[in-house]
Amino acid sequence: MKTQTAYGFQLGSHQLQKFTNHPIPTPKSNEILLKIEAAGLCLSDPHLLIAGKPMESNQPVADKFVMGHEIAGSIAEVGAGLVDHPVYKRGGRFAMQIGIACGACHACREGHDASCEESSQAYGLNEDGGFQQYLLVRNLRTLLPIPDNVSYEVAAVTTDSVLTPYHAIQKVKHLLQPTTKILVQGCGGLGLNGIQILKNYPGYIVATDTKPATEKIAREFGAHEFHLDISKSHHDPYSFDIVFDFVGAQVTFNNSDKYIKRRGKIVMVGLGQSKLFIPNYLLARREIEIIFNFGGTSAEQLECMEWVSRGLIKPKVTVVDFETLPQAILDLEHGKLTGRVAFKPNASGNKF
């Protein structure tokens, strides 16, 4: 069997592992071998390593797997049952839906496949993902066509860092009016794309982040104001209609509590901490609604690709060498990266 270089998770270790002889499988009848053209890096990657365990699943998870859940590639090989398929042809360009949904449960049938009741498997989080040269795709439902004018690296990050804020914003877009005050906490990959999406709706966007370098791009993407510390701004407590938390840490949740109006909406998007203290009585007394989010649906993913194709969203992506992935994960963990980073595992300059 042919082998490849890959990076991934090993149970018992808190560091990224390099797999130098990872097998390249041969697709069976209705399977596809995807050549990875680009794979994005997400804050969930270092979080997974820090936790030392894969994302929870209702199915058995291997002790080791290839990480990387933002994936785009081209079809390298199809199984015998797909040789004459009109869509899945060699060279076809596809991104991957992160969650591997069943398509048959009540949630999937209702269009909420991001909340599949039967499968909690996800590429790169508890199942082999994109930090390798070739990925075997068994569930063809997870393949999403890439528009011709969208690059592989942009398509890869669109599957998460565009889809996730898009999914969250859809839940409150009906509330957005010209007078709506919106606070965006966190201007990393999720937050910056969230700002780009929000600028297509009415509302006044105030962005905040602890990194001064993010101010310029946050304003370029649509923020009307930017503050390193919202408590030192001219905005009074309890003055925002909607607060988006793209960090998901206790400090940002405390700010959400402090600045949200009565009957306002706190939209949780980031997953910086696994547990948060929520002052139940104080929030209940003000009738604050907290809306949690995770990923997005396959239908929303197609909408995101269309938005990117039309130029309504322009993800900031830096392409770096695949072999620098271990250092990039550390840089991301320590807040040294701005925007999104993508790797090209099959680039000719890679040095394995």
C-alpha positions in Angstrom: 0.0 0.0 0.0 1.2 3.5 -0.8 1.9 5.8 2.1 1.9 9.6 2.8 2.9 12.2 5.4 0.2 13.3 7.8 -0.1 15.2 11.1 -2.6 14.3 13.7 -3.7 13.3 17.2 -2.4 10.4 19.3 -4.2 9.5 22.5 -2.0 10.1 25.5 -0.1 12.9 23.9 -0.8 16.6 24.0 1.4 17.4 21.0 0.8 17.2 17.3 2.1 13.9 15.9 3.8 13.4 12.5 2.8 10.2 10.7 5.4 9.5 8.1 3.9 6.2 6.8 0.2 6.9 6.9 -1.6 4.6 4.4 -3.2 6.0 1.2 -6.3 3.8 0.9 -7.9 2.6 -2.3 -11.5 3.6 -2.6 -14.1 0.9 -2.6 -17.2 0.8 -4.9 -19.0 4.0 -3.8 -16.0 5.8 -2.2 -13.8 8.6 -3.3 -10.1 9.4 -2.8 -9.7 13.1 -2.4 -6.4 14.8 -3.1 -6.1 17.5 -0.4 -5.4 20.8 -2.2 -5.8 22.9 1.0 -6.5 22.4 4.7 -7.2 25.2 7.1 -6.0 25.7 10.7 -8.5 26.4 13.4 -8.3 27.2 17.1 -10.1 24.0 17.8 -6.9 22.2 16.7 -4.7 23.3 19.6 -7.7 23.0 21.9 -8.0 19.3 20.9 -4.4 18.7 21.6 -4.5 20.5 24.9 -7.5 18.5 26.0 -5.7 15.3 25.0 -8.9 13.7 23.8 -10.9 13.8 20.6 -14.3 15.5 20.2 -17.0 13.4 21.9 -18.7 10.9 19.7 -21.5 8.4 19.9 -19.4 6.0 17.8 -16.0 4.3 18.4 -13.0 6.7 17.9 -9.5 5.5 17.0 -6.6 6.2 19.4 -5.0 8.2 16.6 -6.3 10.0 13.6 -5.3 12.7 11.1 -6.4 16.2 12.2 -7.6 19.1 10.1 -11.3 19.8 9.7 -11.2 22.7 7.1 -10.7 20.7 3.9 -10.8 21.3 0.1 -9.5 19.1 -2.6 -9.8 17.5 -6.0 -11.0 14.0 -6.8 -8.0 11.8 -7.4 -9.8 8.4 -7.7 -13.3 7.0 -7.6 -14.5 3.6 -6.7 -15.9 1.2 -9.3 -19.5 2.1 -8.6 -18.9 5.8 -9.4 -16.9 5.5 -12.6 -19.8 6.9 -14.7 -21.2 9.2 -12.1 -22.1 12.6 -13.6 -20.9 14.7 -10.6 -18.1 12.8 -9.0 -15.5 12.8 -11.7 -11.7 12.8 -11.5 -10.4 16.3 -11.0 -13.7 17.6 -9.6 -13.3 20.4 -7.0 -15.0 19.8 -3.6 -14.8 21.1 0.0 -15.9 18.9 2.9 -18.7 19.4 5.3 -17.0 18.9 8.6 -19.8 16.9 10.3 -20.5 13.5 8.9 -24.3 13.5 9.1 -26.5 10.4 8.6 -29.0 12.2 6.4 -31.9 10.2 7.7 -32.6 11.2 11.3 -35.3 13.7 12.3 -32.8 16.6 12.5 -31.2 15.8 9.1 -34.7 15.5 7.5 -35.6 18.9 8.9 -32.5 20.5 7.4 -30.5 20.6 10.6 -27.8 18.2 9.6 -25.3 20.1 11.8 -27.2 18.6 14.8 -27.4 15.0 13.4 -28.9 12.7 16.1 -27.2 9.5 14.8 -23.7 10.6 14.0 -21.3 12.9 15.9 -18.3 12.0 13.7 -16.4 15.0 12.3 -13.4 15.1 9.9 -10.2 16.1 11.8 -11.9 16.1 15.2 -12.5 12.4 15.8 -12.1 11.0 12.2 -9.2 11.3 9.7 -9.1 14.9 8.3 -7.2 17.1 6.0 -3.7 17.3 7.4 -2.6 14.7 4.9 -2.1 14.4 1.2 -5.1 12.1 0.4 -8.4 11.5 2.3 -10.8 8.6 1.8 -14.4 9.9 1.6 -16.9 7.3 2.4 -19.9 9.5 2.9 -20.4 11.4 -0.3 -23.0 13.6 1.3 -20.1 15.6 2.9 -18.8 16.7 -0.5 -19.6 20.3 -1.4 -18.9 21.7 -4.9 -16.5 24.6 -5.0 -17.4 27.5 -7.4 -14.9 27.9 -10.2 -13.7 31.4 -9.0 -13.0 30.3 -5.4 -9.5 29.0 -4.6 -8.9 25.8 -2.7 -7.5 27.7 0.4 -10.5 30.0 0.6 -12.9 27.1 0.1 -11.2 25.2 2.9 -11.6 28.0 5.5 -15.1 28.7 4.3 -16.3 25.3 5.6 -15.7 26.6 9.2 -14.5 30.2 9.7 -17.2 31.5 7.3 -19.9 28.9 7.9 -19.9 29.1 11.7 -20.5 32.8 12.0 -22.9 32.7 9.1 -25.0 30.0 10.9 -25.0 32.1 14.0 -26.0 35.3 12.3 -28.9 33.6 10.5 -30.5 33.1 13.9 -30.8 36.8 14.6 -30.7 38.5 11.2 -34.5 39.2 11.4 -33.7 41.5 14.4 -31.1 43.6 12.6 -32.3 47.2 11.9 -30.4 50.4 11.1 -30.5 51.3 14.8 -29.4 47.9 16.1 -26.2 48.1 18.1 -24.0 45.0 17.7 -20.9 44.2 19.7 -18.5 41.7 18.2 -16.0 40.3 20.6 -12.9 38.6 19.1 -11.5 39.5 15.7 -9.8 36.2 14.8 -10.8 34.1 11.8 -14.4 33.7 13.0 -14.9 37.3 14.2 -13.5 38.9 11.1 -15.7 36.8 8.8 -18.6 37.5 11.1 -18.0 41.3 10.6 -18.0 40.8 6.8 -21.3 38.9 7.0 -22.9 41.4 9.3 -22.0 44.4 7.1 -24.5 43.0 4.5 -27.3 43.6 7.0 -28.4 46.8 8.7 -26.9 47.6 12.1 -24.0 49.5 13.8 -21.0 47.2 14.4 -18.6 47.7 17.3 -15.6 45.3 17.3 -13.2 44.5 20.2 -10.1 42.5 20.4 -7.0 42.5 22.6 -4.6 42.5 19.6 -4.0 46.0 18.1 -3.0 44.5 14.8 -6.6 43.5 14.2 -8.0 47.0 14.1 -7.1 47.8 10.6 -8.6 44.7 9.0 -11.7 44.8 11.3 -12.5 48.3 10.1 -11.8 47.3 6.4 -14.2 44.4 6.8 -17.0 46.5 8.1 -16.6 47.5 11.7 -17.8 51.0 12.4 -15.7 51.2 15.6 -12.8 49.1 17.1 -11.7 49.0 20.8 -9.0 47.1 22.5 -11.0 47.4 25.8 -14.7 48.1 25.5 -14.8 49.2 29.1 -12.6 52.2 28.2 -14.8 53.2 25.3 -17.7 55.7 25.3 -20.3 52.9 25.3 -22.3 52.5 28.4 -23.1 49.1 30.1 -26.4 47.5 29.0 -26.3 49.4 25.7 -26.0 46.7 23.0 -29.0 44.9 21.4 -26.9 41.9 20.3 -23.5 40.7 21.4 -21.5 38.1 19.4 -18.9 36.2 21.4 -16.4 34.8 18.9 -14.0 33.9 21.8 -16.1 31.9 24.2 -14.0 32.6 27.3 -15.2 33.7 30.8 -13.9 37.2 30.3 -15.8 37.7 27.1 -18.9 36.2 28.5 -18.7 38.6 31.5 -18.4 41.5 29.0 -21.5 40.2 27.2 -23.4 40.2 30.4 -22.2 43.7 31.2 -23.0 45.3 27.9 -26.2 43.5 26.7 -29.5 45.4 27.0 -32.5 44.0 28.7 -34.2 41.4 26.5 -31.0 41.4 24.3 -29.4 38.4 22.6 -26.0 37.0 23.5 -24.8 34.9 20.6 -22.1 32.4 21.6 -19.9 31.2 18.7 -16.3 30.7 20.0 -15.4 27.7 22.1 -12.4 29.1 24.0 -13.4 27.4 27.3 -15.3 24.2 27.8 -17.2 25.5 30.8 -18.5 29.0 31.7 -20.1 30.4 34.8 -23.4 32.0 33.9 -25.1 34.3 36.5 -28.5 32.7 36.1 -30.6 35.0 38.2 -29.2 38.2 36.9 -29.6 37.2 33.2 -33.1 35.8 33.9 -34.2 39.0 35.6 -33.2 40.9 32.5 -34.7 38.2 30.2 -31.5 37.8 28.3 -31.5 35.1 25.6 -28.3 33.1 25.1 -28.0 31.4 21.7 -25.4 28.7 21.3 -24.0 27.6 17.9 -21.9 24.8 16.4 -20.9 24.8 12.8 -23.7 25.1 10.3 -25.8 23.1 7.9 -24.9 21.8 4.4 -27.5 24.2 2.9 -25.9 27.1 4.7 -22.5 25.9 3.5 -23.6 26.2 -0.1 -24.9 29.7 0.6 -21.5 30.6 2.1 -19.7 29.4 -1.0 -22.1 31.5 -3.1 -21.4 34.6 -0.9 -17.7 34.1 -1.3 -18.0 33.5 -5.0 -19.9 36.8 -5.3 -17.3 38.7 -3.3 -19.6 39.4 -0.4 -17.2 37.7 2.0 -13.4 37.7 1.4 -11.7 35.5 4.0 -8.2 36.5 5.0 -6.1 33.4 4.3 -2.3 33.0 4.5 -0.9 29.9 2.8 2.2 28.4 4.5 4.3 25.3 4.0 2.8 22.1 5.2 5.9 21.1 7.3 5.5 24.3 9.3 2.1 23.1 10.7 3.4 22.1 14.2 4.8 25.6 14.7 1.7 27.2 13.3 -0.5 25.4 15.8 1.7 26.8 18.6 1.5 30.3 17.1 -2.3 30.1 16.9 -2.5 28.9 20.5 -0.5 31.9 21.7 -2.4 34.4 19.6 0.3 35.2 17.1 -1.7 34.7 14.0 -4.2 37.0 12.4 -6.9 35.7 10.1 -6.8 32.1 8.9 -3.8 29.9 7.9 -4.1 27.2 5.2 -1.7 24.4 4.2 -1.2 22.7 0.8 -0.1 19.1 1.6 0.5 18.3 -2.1 2.5 21.4 -3.0 5.7 20.6 -4.9 7.9 22.6 -2.4 7.0 20.4 0.6 10.0 18.8 2.3 9.0 15.6 4.0 
